[in-house]
Amino acid sequence: MKRELMKVFVTGATGFVGNAVVNELIGAGHKVLGLARNDEAAERLKAAGAEVHHGDLENLDSLIAGAQSADGIIHLGFIHDFTRFAEVCEIDRIAIEAIGNTILGTDKPFLVTSGTLVAGPGQLASEDTIPDYEHSHNPRLASEKAVDTLAAKGVKVSVVRLSPSVHGEGDLHGFVPMLIDIARKKGESAYIGAGLNRWTGVHRLDAAVLYRLALDKAQPGLRFHAVADEAVTLKSIAEIIGSKLDIPVVSKSGNAAASHFGFFEHFASIDGPASAHATRETLGWNPTHPSLPEDLVSGIYF
């Protein structure tokens, strides 16, 4: 069966992951309409071969117009401001609802980005794991709850859950660069307690392939996991960072951990293994790029 080529509206199209997704879609023959909030972003989209759609995540009219003029939507945009996390999560929820209600009654696929950590820390999260909306206080859950509301209306909206580490060359603002920056400033590469808590990882180019494949398989409420490394311990990450920076690798706990990591303590302590078995089976997705440990050892972050 011949794959249908689409015009895809992409938010977050010039971001670390979004740029890779745009290139992947165009390379596969799709057309891309990329959301641009300024002239610099517009020029980057033009250089990549995409059409430019001016607007931003808080301009709902721009989101609605973009969704209306496309055959499918990939929502990658998110305001990465942890100082007002609840507020930006609410902005994301409103944006998802605006796009979803716009395409209600159509067959347009709509991919919404979330993270594997929202599925439920401390357990092996699968694609079937639905967050505990009632008892969790994580503001990021609002995005997936909005997806479920739209799916119940029949919108062909699915979730792509990214790993906490989407890594690769050009990663400047992700979790790994944050850990490296803290280690440089403190003169120590630290982990919390025994350091056996686990992150998942995926190379950004493998994630981009997943988005392209998922666009063809989107179904109401379906989850996909962008997970290549299912369980990388924070201790192993800290050890590589320490080796590369030639600084001590230490365990921190209690007030010492809070002092070392600051606001990042929560992320440095969370245990979030996740599997991608169903995603691989459904999409035929097979990650081929370096793992998180391999990227760290290679030196691209240093």
C-alpha positions in Angstrom: 0.0 0.0 0.0 1.4 3.4 -1.0 2.0 5.8 1.9 0.0 9.0 1.7 2.0 12.2 1.5 0.8 15.0 3.6 1.1 18.6 4.4 2.0 18.6 8.1 1.7 21.5 10.5 4.5 21.4 13.0 4.7 23.5 16.2 8.1 23.7 17.8 9.5 23.2 14.3 12.9 24.9 14.9 13.6 23.2 18.3 16.1 20.5 19.0 13.7 17.7 18.2 11.4 19.7 15.9 14.2 20.5 13.5 15.0 16.8 13.2 11.3 16.0 12.6 11.0 18.7 9.9 14.0 17.3 8.1 12.7 13.7 8.5 9.3 14.6 7.1 10.6 16.6 4.1 13.1 13.8 3.4 10.2 11.4 3.2 8.3 13.5 0.7 5.9 15.3 3.0 5.4 19.1 3.0 5.9 20.9 6.2 4.2 24.1 7.5 6.3 25.2 10.4 5.1 27.5 13.2 7.5 30.5 13.6 7.3 33.0 16.3 10.0 35.4 14.9 12.0 36.2 11.8 14.9 34.1 12.8 12.8 31.0 13.2 11.1 31.7 9.8 14.5 31.9 8.1 15.6 28.6 9.6 12.4 27.0 8.4 12.8 28.3 4.9 16.4 27.0 4.8 15.1 23.6 5.7 12.6 23.6 2.8 9.5 24.2 4.9 6.7 26.7 4.5 6.4 29.3 7.3 3.4 29.9 9.4 3.7 32.9 11.7 2.4 32.6 15.2 3.1 31.1 18.6 1.6 28.8 21.2 -0.4 31.5 22.9 -1.9 32.8 19.6 -4.7 30.4 19.3 -5.9 31.9 16.0 -2.5 31.1 14.4 -2.7 27.5 15.7 -6.2 27.0 14.4 -5.3 28.4 11.0 -2.3 26.2 10.8 -4.3 23.1 11.7 -7.0 24.0 9.2 -4.5 24.3 6.3 -2.7 21.0 6.9 -3.5 17.3 6.5 -1.9 16.4 9.8 -0.5 18.1 12.9 2.6 17.4 15.0 2.6 19.4 18.2 6.2 19.7 19.5 6.1 23.2 20.8 6.5 23.8 24.5 7.6 26.8 26.6 10.6 25.4 28.5 10.4 27.8 31.5 10.6 25.7 34.7 10.2 28.9 36.8 6.6 29.0 35.7 6.0 25.3 35.0 2.3 25.1 35.9 1.6 28.2 33.8 3.3 26.9 30.6 1.6 23.5 31.1 -1.7 25.2 31.1 -0.7 27.1 27.9 0.1 23.7 26.3 -3.3 22.3 27.4 -5.2 25.2 25.9 -3.2 24.9 22.6 -3.9 21.2 22.3 -7.6 21.7 22.9 -7.7 24.5 20.3 -6.1 22.4 17.6 -8.1 19.3 18.5 -11.4 21.0 18.5 -10.5 22.6 15.1 -10.0 19.2 13.5 -13.0 17.5 15.2 -15.0 15.6 12.6 -12.0 15.3 10.2 -9.7 12.3 9.7 -6.5 14.4 10.3 -3.9 12.7 12.5 -2.7 14.8 15.4 0.4 13.9 17.4 0.9 15.5 20.9 4.2 15.4 22.7 4.4 14.3 26.3 7.1 12.5 28.4 7.5 9.0 29.7 8.0 10.3 33.2 4.4 11.4 33.4 3.2 7.8 33.1 4.1 7.0 36.7 7.6 7.2 38.2 9.0 4.2 40.0 7.4 1.6 37.7 8.2 0.3 34.2 5.9 2.4 32.1 4.4 1.0 29.0 2.3 2.6 26.2 -0.8 1.3 28.0 0.1 3.1 31.2 -2.3 5.9 31.8 -1.4 8.6 34.3 -3.2 8.9 37.6 -5.0 12.1 36.8 -6.9 12.1 40.1 -4.0 11.8 42.5 -1.0 13.2 40.7 -0.1 16.9 41.1 2.2 17.0 38.1 1.0 20.0 35.9 2.4 18.2 32.8 -0.4 15.7 33.0 -2.8 18.3 31.6 -1.5 17.6 28.1 -2.4 13.9 28.2 -5.7 14.6 29.9 -6.5 17.0 27.1 -5.7 14.3 24.6 -8.0 11.8 26.3 -10.8 14.3 26.2 -10.3 14.9 22.5 -10.0 11.2 21.8 -13.3 10.6 23.5 -14.8 13.0 20.9 -13.3 10.9 18.1 -10.3 13.1 17.2 -7.5 11.1 15.8 -5.1 12.3 18.4 -2.2 10.3 19.7 0.6 10.9 22.2 4.3 10.6 21.6 6.1 10.3 25.0 9.7 11.4 24.8 12.4 10.1 27.0 13.7 12.5 29.6 17.0 12.5 27.7 16.5 13.2 24.0 20.2 13.4 23.1 22.5 14.0 20.2 24.8 16.7 18.8 23.3 20.2 19.3 21.6 19.3 22.6 22.1 22.5 24.5 19.2 22.8 26.9 18.2 19.2 27.7 18.6 17.3 31.0 22.1 16.0 30.2 23.5 19.5 29.5 21.9 20.7 32.8 23.7 17.9 34.7 27.0 18.7 33.0 26.6 22.4 33.8 25.8 21.7 37.4 28.9 19.4 37.6 31.1 22.1 36.1 29.9 24.8 38.5 30.1 22.5 41.6 33.4 20.8 40.7 31.7 17.4 41.4 29.6 15.1 39.3 26.8 13.9 41.6 24.0 11.4 41.9 21.5 11.0 44.6 21.7 8.1 47.1 22.8 4.9 45.5 22.2 6.5 42.0 20.2 3.5 40.9 17.2 5.5 39.7 16.8 5.2 36.0 16.2 7.5 33.0 15.3 6.5 29.5 17.0 7.9 26.4 16.5 8.3 22.7 18.6 9.9 20.0 16.8 12.9 18.4 17.2 11.4 14.9 15.5 8.2 16.1 12.8 10.2 17.7 12.2 12.1 14.4 11.7 8.8 12.6 9.2 7.7 15.2 7.1 10.9 14.7 7.0 10.3 11.0 5.9 6.7 11.4 3.4 7.6 14.1 1.7 10.1 11.8 0.4 7.2 9.7 -0.7 5.1 12.7 -2.3 7.7 14.9 -5.5 6.6 16.5 -7.6 8.3 19.3 -5.8 8.0 22.6 -3.0 5.8 21.4 0.4 6.3 23.1 3.9 5.8 21.5 7.1 5.7 23.5 10.3 7.3 22.0 12.5 5.1 24.1 15.7 3.5 22.9 17.5 3.1 26.2 14.9 1.7 28.7 16.9 2.2 31.9 20.1 4.2 32.3 21.1 4.8 35.9 21.9 8.3 37.1 25.1 6.9 38.7 26.3 5.7 35.3 25.6 9.1 33.7 27.4 10.9 36.6 30.4 8.6 36.2 30.8 9.4 32.6 30.4 13.1 33.2 33.0 12.9 36.0 35.4 11.1 33.8 35.0 13.6 30.9 35.4 16.6 33.2 38.1 15.0 35.4 36.2 15.8 38.6 35.1 13.6 41.5 32.0 11.5 41.3 30.0 11.6 44.5 26.7 10.6 46.1 24.5 13.3 47.6 21.5 13.0 49.8 19.2 15.2 51.9 20.2 18.9 52.1 23.4 18.2 50.3 21.5 16.9 47.2 19.2 19.9 47.4 22.1 22.3 47.5 24.0 20.6 44.7 21.1 20.2 42.2 18.8 23.1 43.1 15.5 22.9 41.2 16.9 19.9 39.2 16.9 17.7 42.3 13.5 16.3 41.4 14.6 15.2 38.0 18.0 13.9 39.3 16.2 11.7 41.8 13.2 10.4 39.7 13.1 6.7 38.7 11.4 6.4 35.4 12.2 3.3 33.4 9.9 2.8 30.3 9.5 0.3 27.5 8.8 0.8 23.9 7.9 -2.8 22.9 4.4 -1.9 21.6 5.7 1.1 19.8 8.4 -1.0 18.0 5.8 -3.6 17.1 3.2 -1.1 15.9 5.4 1.2 13.9 8.3 -1.1 12.9 10.5 1.4 14.6 14.1 0.4 15.1 16.5 3.0 16.7 19.8 3.0 14.9 21.7 6.0 16.4 24.1 6.0 19.4 22.7 5.4 22.9 22.8 7.9 25.6 25.9 6.5 27.2 27.6 6.2 23.8 26.8 9.9 23.0 28.3 10.9 26.4 31.4 8.8 26.0 31.9 10.2 22.4 32.5 13.6 23.8 29.9 15.6 21.8 28.6 17.2 25.1 32.1 18.3 26.1 
